[in-house]
Amino acid sequence: MLTCTLDGNSIMDRRTLHDTLTASLQLPDWYGRNLDALYDCLTDLQEETEIRILNPDALEANLGSYARSLVGVLHRASSENSRIKYIVLQNEPPHCKQWDIWP
């Protein structure tokens, strides 16, 4: 299983976001480091994959509307590819709760 943790306290910009996604999900060389390319890669994945977003408020503060667009891509990709699971968590573990505001 591939796992990726996107911590809003650590991801300060799009470059760091895409670096984290590339490394954690072993994305191909052709990955374009944008949300359209991420969707294409996620829908092509053949391995069970879990993506966790921690501290979404911080992620949104750092990335602006791009953070919500990211969650939209994860939602659409998980609908298209049953091997993709994602969860948005409000606080640091072990006191996590699902953040119901995002899709």
Buried (B, 14 or more C-beta within 10 A) or exposed (E): EBEBBBBBEBBBEBEBBBEBBBEBBBBEEEBEBEBEBBBBBBBEBEEEBBBBBBBBBBBBEBBEEBBBEBBBBBBBBBEEBEBBBBEBBBEEEEEBEEBEEBE
